[in-house]
Amino acid sequence: MNIVRNIISSLHLSPTRAKIAENLFWSVLGKVVTLLSGLLVGIIVARYLGPEQYGLMDYVVSYVFLFQSFAIFGLDAIEIREEARGQHPIPIIIGTAFTLKLVLGLFFMVAVILTSWWMDADGYTTLLVAIYSLTIVLNTLCVIRNYFTAIVQNEYIVKAEIARTLIGVGIKLCMLFLNASLTWFMVAYMFDFVLLGSGYIMAYHTKAGRLRDWSFDAAVARYLLREAFPLLLTNIAVIVYQRIDHVMIGQMIDKVAVGYYSVASRFVEVLIYIPMMLAQTIMPVLVSSRERDEKEYIQRGQQFMNLSLWCSLLAAAITSALSYWIVRFTFGLDYLPAVAILQVLAFKAASVALSNTAGAMLVTEGLQRWAILRDGLGCIVCVVLNYLLLPRYGIMAAAFVAIASNVAAGYLADAMIPAYRHLFVRQTKALLLGWRDLTNIHKMFKAR
């Protein structure tokens, strides 16, 4: 840690930008460890289970993930925003958000089990859904992660996430040696959330305070729900068009096809991390910049949008070109049908980048009430096109539809919604001229 701080100090950054750089380092380190470890374990588990069982596991995870969006209720972004503003006591915001998410989590955990039982004649699939549905409740402890994100101190939660990842990897490797069944692997993936929640609690106790100090405030709860409701609808739409393809492939084709599509998605998740990480990291910075200087806020927002988009485009092009070797030497010959999917799906990262930075800016500007129109379009495009094209063209159709859905929601919709047209202009600038910031990254962190 001292080495990192010494390196950052040698760059002669302003205190604010030094803090951003340090936070960015921890964000990148934590996510890289998580993604690479998850990818490595995913490769080993996929080879062990085979396309059909691996596809079933991904189907279960995607199905539960759809319901988790309801339980989150859009509260994460609002919690981070309010904690960054500092207008309410932190223990009240965290305690209120936790209580709301816990109640919602319990409700939707029951809902996901009942709907799986109703939709699926296969009782084994419902059993796996029931096991993994516990993650919906365990995810409520992400309120602690949101707190450290809001105060731009990711160091503490990243250490907890790295510890969780390494312990989780060890457990899954032991299960491989024991020839465990798919059921026990599902338990292990659920247990990852137990480890993560425990790490968050330890980090909060060590660096912030006691959980017993959290308190629920009805007035704050009403405010958070009112502010988060538009984001709830948005998050549902986003989750649907980001994950419904896995579920529709499983329902309309088979679980083997889900396995192939999941392999391509594994690598795309690594690519998507670039815009996701930037959007989460800059949101507290954008809030502060906007309150201080509107011109500075616009400039920073444009720079991060440019960097996010063009870094993602370059990474997608490289991944697409190397897709055969990537799949061949990782997941193996059994998963070669995933190559063609990855060649197309890699460019989903760029469409996500175009959308996510603009999404962070509209939350910063308090314009989230119209976001449902934005992401509702993406949801409609995704469901309708998959329904029409999957039976005829198979899983390749899902790859093209995934990109089309993100472009519709994250770019074209901004042109149609009057309140978001200034974002559409910035996005267009990023598409046409954003590459320039790739050669001027250092200017973004110079001290003033």
ZASE-985336 format. One record per residue (C-alpha): x, y, z. Coordinates in nm, 2 decimals, padded with zeros to 4 digits, always signed. Each point is the difference from the previous one (the first is absolute). Example, Ala and Ser with C-alpha at 12.3 -4.5 7.8 and 13.67 -1.06 7.14 Angstrom:
! ZASE-985336
        x        y        z
   +01.23   -00.45   +00.78
   +00.14   +00.34   -00.07
***
This chain:
! ZASE-985336
        x        y        z
   +00.00   +00.00   +00.00
   +00.29   +00.24   +00.08
   +00.15   -00.08   -00.34
   -00.33   +00.10   -00.17
   -00.02   +00.33   +00.19
   +00.36   +00.08   -00.08
   -00.06   -00.05   -00.37
   -00.31   +00.22   +00.01
   +00.18   +00.26   +00.20
   +00.28   +00.01   -00.26
   -00.26   +00.10   -00.26
   -00.06   +00.33   +00.18
   -00.38   -00.03   -00.02
   -00.24   +00.23   +00.19
   -00.14   -00.16   +00.32
   -00.33   -00.07   -00.16
   +00.15   -00.17   -00.31
   +00.25   -00.19   +00.21
   -00.29   -00.14   +00.20
   -00.18   -00.09   -00.33
   +00.31   -00.17   -00.13
   +00.05   -00.20   +00.32
   -00.37   -00.10   +00.00
   +00.03   -00.10   -00.36
   +00.30   -00.22   +00.07
   -00.19   -00.19   +00.27
   -00.31   -00.03   -00.22
   +00.20   -00.14   -00.29
   +00.21   -00.23   +00.22
   -00.31   -00.15   +00.17
   -00.20   -00.05   -00.32
   +00.30   -00.14   -00.19
   +00.06   -00.26   +00.28
   -00.37   -00.08   +00.01
   -00.05   -00.02   -00.37
   +00.32   -00.20   -00.08
   -00.06   -00.24   +00.29
   -00.36   -00.04   -00.10
   +00.09   -00.06   -00.36
   +00.27   -00.25   +00.10
   -00.24   -00.19   +00.23
   -00.28   +00.03   -00.26
   +00.23   -00.16   -00.26
   +00.09   -00.29   +00.23
   -00.36   -00.05   +00.11
   -00.13   +00.02   -00.36
   +00.24   -00.27   -00.11
   -00.10   -00.21   +00.30
   -00.38   +00.03   -00.04
   -00.02   +00.01   -00.38
   -00.22   +00.23   -00.22
   -00.34   -00.13   +00.12
   +00.05   +00.02   +00.38
   +00.21   +00.32   -00.04
   -00.29   +00.14   -00.20
   -00.25   -00.10   +00.26
   +00.21   +00.17   +00.27
   +00.02   +00.33   -00.20
   -00.38   -00.03   -00.07
   -00.06   -00.01   +00.38
   +00.23   +00.29   +00.07
   -00.16   +00.21   -00.27
   -00.35   -00.08   +00.11
   +00.07   +00.10   +00.37
   +00.18   +00.31   -00.12
   -00.32   +00.12   -00.17
   -00.18   +00.00   +00.33
   +00.29   +00.16   +00.18
   -00.05   +00.32   -00.19
   -00.34   +00.04   +00.17
   +00.16   -00.05   +00.34
   +00.26   +00.26   -00.07
   -00.28   +00.25   -00.09
   +00.25   +00.24   -00.15
   +00.11   +00.10   +00.35
   +00.38   -00.05   -00.06
   +00.05   +00.31   -00.22
   -00.22   +00.22   +00.22
   +00.18   -00.12   +00.32
   +00.34   +00.09   -00.15
   -00.13   +00.34   -00.11
   -00.15   +00.09   +00.33
   +00.30   -00.11   +00.20
   +00.23   +00.20   -00.24
   -00.22   +00.30   +00.06
   +00.01   -00.03   +00.38
   -00.34   +00.15   +00.07
   -00.11   -00.29   +00.22
   +00.19   -00.18   +00.28
   +00.18   -00.30   -00.15
   -00.14   -00.26   +00.25
   -00.35   +00.10   -00.08
   +00.05   -00.03   -00.38
   +00.17   -00.34   +00.03
   -00.24   -00.13   +00.26
   -00.30   +00.11   -00.20
   +00.13   -00.14   -00.33
   +00.09   -00.33   +00.16
   -00.34   -00.04   +00.16
   -00.18   +00.07   -00.33
   +00.22   -00.24   -00.20
   -00.03   -00.27   +00.27
   -00.38   +00.00   -00.02
   +00.00   +00.01   -00.37
   +00.26   -00.27   -00.02
   -00.20   -00.24   +00.22
   -00.31   +00.06   -00.21
   +00.17   -00.06   -00.34
   +00.19   -00.30   +00.12
   -00.33   -00.17   +00.06
   -00.13   +00.13   -00.33
   +00.29   -00.14   -00.21
   -00.05   -00.35   +00.15
   -00.38   +00.00   -00.05
   +00.03   +00.13   -00.36
   +00.27   -00.26   -00.08
   -00.22   -00.28   +00.14
   -00.30   +00.13   -00.20
   +00.19   +00.04   -00.33
   +00.23   -00.30   +00.01
   -00.11   -00.36   +00.00
   +00.35   -00.09   +00.10
   +00.01   -00.01   +00.38
   +00.38   -00.02   +00.00
   +00.03   +00.34   -00.17
   -00.23   +00.15   +00.27
   +00.22   -00.15   +00.27
   +00.30   +00.17   -00.14
   -00.20   +00.33   -00.03
   -00.10   -00.03   +00.37
   +00.36   -00.05   +00.10
   +00.14   +00.29   -00.20
   -00.30   +00.23   +00.09
   +00.16   +00.05   +00.35
   +00.24   +00.24   -00.18
   -00.29   +00.25   -00.04
   -00.01   +00.04   +00.38
   +00.37   -00.01   +00.06
   +00.05   +00.27   -00.26
   -00.16   +00.25   +00.24
   +00.34   +00.05   +00.16
   +00.12   +00.18   -00.31
   -00.13   +00.31   +00.18
   +00.35   +00.00   +00.16
   +00.17   -00.02   -00.33
   -00.21   +00.30   -00.12
   +00.11   +00.20   +00.31
   +00.38   -00.05   -00.07
   -00.07   +00.08   -00.37
   -00.17   +00.32   +00.09
   +00.29   +00.12   +00.22
   +00.25   -00.11   -00.28
   +00.18   -00.25   +00.23
   -00.02   -00.33   -00.19
   +00.31   -00.14   +00.17
   -00.19   -00.15   +00.29
   -00.27   -00.18   -00.19
   +00.24   -00.12   -00.27
   +00.21   -00.18   +00.26
   -00.32   -00.18   +00.11
   -00.09   -00.08   -00.36
   +00.35   -00.14   -00.07
   -00.01   -00.22   +00.31
   -00.35   -00.13   -00.09
   +00.12   -00.08   -00.35
   +00.31   -00.19   +00.10
   -00.19   -00.20   +00.27
   -00.28   -00.07   -00.25
   +00.25   -00.12   -00.26
   +00.15   -00.24   +00.25
   -00.34   -00.14   +00.09
   -00.09   -00.07   -00.36
   +00.33   -00.16   -00.08
   -00.04   -00.23   +00.30
   -00.35   -00.10   -00.14
   +00.16   -00.08   -00.33
   +00.24   -00.25   +00.17
   -00.30   -00.15   +00.19
   -00.20   -00.04   -00.32
   -00.29   +00.20   +00.14
   -00.33   +00.03   -00.19
   -00.15   +00.31   -00.15
   -00.22   +00.04   +00.31
   +00.31   +00.05   +00.22
   +00.15   +00.25   -00.25
   -00.32   +00.20   +00.02
   +00.04   +00.00   +00.38
   +00.36   +00.12   -00.04
   -00.10   +00.29   -00.22
   -00.26   +00.10   +00.25
   +00.25   -00.03   +00.28
   +00.21   +00.26   -00.18
   -00.25   +00.26   +00.10
   +00.02   -00.11   +00.37
   +00.38   +00.05   -00.01
   -00.05   +00.34   -00.18
   -00.25   +00.12   +00.25
   +00.22   -00.10   +00.29
   +00.29   +00.19   -00.15
   -00.21   +00.31   -00.04
   -00.11   -00.01   +00.36
   +00.36   -00.04   +00.12
   +00.11   +00.29   -00.22
   -00.28   +00.23   +00.14
   +00.08   -00.10   +00.36
   +00.37   +00.07   -00.05
   -00.02   +00.33   -00.19
   -00.34   +00.16   +00.04
   -00.20   -00.11   +00.31
   -00.25   -00.25   +00.14
   -00.30   -00.15   -00.18
   -00.21   +00.06   +00.32
   +00.03   +00.37   -00.07
   -00.20   -00.04   -00.32
   -00.36   +00.12   +00.04
   -00.31   +00.01   -00.21
   -00.17   +00.33   -00.08
   -00.35   -00.01   -00.16
   +00.04   +00.34   -00.15
   +00.34   -00.09   -00.16
   -00.15   -00.33   -00.11
   -00.28   +00.18   -00.19
   +00.25   +00.24   -00.15
   +00.23   -00.29   -00.11
   -00.29   -00.20   -00.15
   -00.13   +00.31   -00.18
   +00.34   +00.08   -00.15
   +00.08   -00.36   -00.08
   -00.33   -00.11   -00.15
   +00.08   +00.13   -00.35
   +00.34   -00.18   +00.03
   -00.19   -00.32   +00.11
   -00.19   +00.00   -00.33
   +00.32   +00.08   -00.18
   +00.20   -00.27   +00.17
   -00.27   -00.26   -00.08
   +00.01   +00.10   -00.36
   +00.38   -00.01   +00.00
   +00.02   -00.34   +00.17
   -00.26   -00.14   -00.23
   +00.19   +00.10   -00.32
   +00.33   -00.09   +00.15
   -00.10   -00.34   +00.14
   -00.33   -00.11   -00.16
   +00.19   -00.14   -00.30
   +00.15   -00.27   +00.22
   -00.34   -00.10   +00.13
   -00.17   +00.02   -00.35
   +00.27   -00.22   -00.15
   -00.06   -00.25   +00.27
   -00.37   +00.00   -00.05
   -00.01   +00.02   -00.38
   +00.31   -00.20   -00.10
   +00.17   -00.21   +00.27
   +00.24   +00.01   +00.30
   +00.29   -00.10   -00.22
   -00.04   +00.32   -00.21
   -00.01   +00.19   +00.33
   +00.34   -00.15   +00.08
   +00.15   +00.12   -00.33
   -00.15   +00.35   +00.04
   +00.12   +00.01   +00.36
   +00.36   -00.07   -00.10
   +00.00   +00.30   -00.24
   -00.17   +00.21   +00.27
   +00.27   -00.09   +00.25
   +00.26   +00.18   -00.21
   -00.23   +00.29   -00.08
   -00.06   +00.05   +00.37
   +00.37   +00.07   +00.03
   -00.02   +00.26   -00.28
   -00.31   +00.16   +00.15
   +00.18   +00.06   +00.32
   +00.19   +00.29   -00.15
   -00.31   +00.23   -00.05
   -00.17   -00.14   +00.31
   +00.30   +00.08   +00.22
   +00.04   +00.35   -00.14
   -00.37   +00.08   +00.04
   +00.00   -00.11   +00.36
   +00.33   +00.18   +00.09
   -00.08   +00.33   -00.16
   -00.36   +00.04   +00.13
   +00.10   +00.15   +00.34
   +00.26   +00.22   -00.18
   -00.26   +00.12   -00.25
   -00.24   +00.09   +00.29
   +00.27   +00.21   +00.17
   +00.11   +00.16   -00.33
   -00.35   +00.10   -00.09
   -00.07   +00.16   +00.33
   +00.33   +00.19   -00.03
   +00.03   +00.10   -00.37
   -00.25   -00.09   -00.28
   +00.27   +00.05   -00.27
   +00.25   -00.23   +00.18
   -00.28   -00.26   +00.04
   -00.08   +00.00   -00.37
   +00.37   -00.03   -00.09
   +00.07   -00.29   +00.23
   -00.32   -00.18   -00.11
   +00.10   +00.03   -00.36
   +00.36   -00.12   +00.06
   -00.11   -00.31   +00.19
   -00.26   -00.08   -00.26
   +00.26   +00.02   -00.27
   +00.25   -00.21   +00.18
   -00.26   -00.26   +00.10
   -00.13   -00.04   -00.35
   +00.32   -00.02   -00.19
   +00.18   -00.22   +00.25
   -00.29   -00.24   -00.03
   +00.00   +00.01   -00.38
   +00.37   -00.08   -00.02
   -00.04   -00.28   +00.25
   -00.30   -00.14   -00.19
   +00.18   +00.00   -00.33
   +00.30   -00.18   +00.14
   -00.22   -00.26   +00.17
   -00.20   -00.06   -00.32
   +00.31   -00.05   -00.20
   +00.15   -00.25   +00.25
   -00.33   -00.18   +00.09
   +00.09   -00.34   -00.15
   +00.32   -00.03   +00.20
   -00.16   +00.15   +00.31
   -00.28   -00.27   +00.01
   +00.22   -00.28   -00.13
   +00.27   +00.03   +00.26
   -00.23   +00.08   +00.29
   -00.33   -00.18   +00.00
   +00.11   -00.26   -00.26
   -00.12   -00.17   -00.31
   -00.34   -00.08   +00.14
   -00.08   +00.37   +00.01
   +00.12   +00.10   -00.35
   -00.36   +00.09   -00.11
   +00.05   +00.30   +00.24
   +00.27   +00.15   -00.23
   -00.24   +00.16   -00.25
   -00.22   +00.13   +00.28
   +00.30   +00.17   +00.17
   +00.12   +00.16   -00.33
   -00.33   +00.19   -00.01
   -00.09   +00.03   +00.37
   +00.34   +00.16   +00.09
   -00.13   +00.33   -00.14
   -00.27   +00.01   +00.26
   +00.26   +00.15   +00.22
   +00.02   +00.31   -00.21
   -00.38   +00.04   +00.00
   +00.00   -00.03   +00.38
   +00.27   +00.26   +00.03
   -00.21   +00.24   -00.21
   -00.30   -00.05   +00.23
   +00.15   -00.03   +00.35
   +00.20   +00.33   +00.02
   -00.31   +00.18   -00.13
   -00.20   -00.19   +00.26
   +00.23   +00.12   +00.28
   -00.04   +00.36   -00.12
   -00.38   -00.01   -00.01
   -00.01   -00.12   +00.36
   +00.25   +00.27   +00.10
   -00.23   +00.26   -00.17
   -00.31   -00.14   +00.17
   -00.16   -00.10   -00.33
   -00.06   -00.37   +00.08
   -00.38   +00.04   -00.01
   +00.01   -00.04   -00.38
   +00.25   -00.29   +00.00
   -00.28   -00.26   -00.03
   -00.08   +00.13   -00.35
   +00.37   -00.03   -00.09
   +00.05   -00.36   +00.13
   -00.36   -00.11   -00.07
   +00.08   +00.04   -00.37
   +00.30   -00.23   +00.04
   -00.21   -00.25   +00.18
   -00.27   +00.00   -00.27
   +00.26   -00.03   -00.28
   +00.18   -00.29   +00.18
   -00.31   -00.21   +00.08
   -00.18   +00.06   -00.34
   +00.31   -00.07   -00.21
   +00.10   -00.30   +00.20
   -00.35   -00.14   -00.02
   +00.00   +00.05   -00.38
   +00.35   -00.10   -00.09
   +00.11   -00.27   +00.25
   -00.21   -00.28   -00.15
   +00.12   +00.09   -00.35
   +00.37   +00.09   +00.04
   +00.09   -00.16   +00.34
   +00.24   +00.14   +00.26
   +00.18   +00.22   -00.26
   -00.31   +00.21   -00.01
   +00.03   +00.06   +00.37
   +00.35   +00.15   -00.04
   -00.12   +00.26   -00.26
   -00.31   +00.07   +00.20
   +00.21   +00.07   +00.32
   +00.19   +00.27   -00.18
   -00.31   +00.15   -00.17
   -00.18   +00.01   +00.34
   +00.28   +00.20   +00.16
   +00.03   +00.24   -00.29
   -00.38   +00.06   +00.00
   -00.01   +00.06   +00.38
   +00.33   +00.18   +00.05
   +00.02   +00.22   -00.31
   -00.30   +00.02   -00.23
   -00.25   +00.05   +00.29
   +00.20   +00.30   +00.12
   -00.07   +00.17   -00.33
   -00.37   -00.06   +00.04
   -00.04   +00.11   +00.36
   +00.02   +00.39   +00.02
   +00.16   +00.00   +00.35
   +00.28   -00.23   -00.12
   +00.09   +00.16   -00.34
   +00.30   +00.18   +00.15
   +00.13   -00.35   +00.10
   -00.06   -00.12   -00.36
   +00.21   +00.30   -00.12
   +00.28   -00.10   +00.23
   -00.02   -00.36   -00.10
   +00.02   +00.09   -00.37
   +00.31   +00.21   +00.08
   +00.15   -00.30   +00.17
   -00.07   -00.22   -00.30
   +00.15   +00.25   -00.25
   +00.28   +00.17   +00.19
   +00.04   -00.20   +00.33
   +00.31   -00.19   -00.13
   +00.20   +00.32   +00.06
   -00.01   -00.05   +00.38
   +00.17   -00.34   -00.04
   +00.32   +00.20   -00.07
   -00.06   +00.26   +00.26
   -00.09   -00.21   +00.31
   +00.27   +00.17   +00.21
   -00.17   +00.34   -00.04
   -00.31   -00.13   +00.19
   +00.21   -00.04   +00.32
   +00.22   +00.31   -00.01
   -00.02   +00.21   +00.31
   -00.15   +00.34   -00.05
***
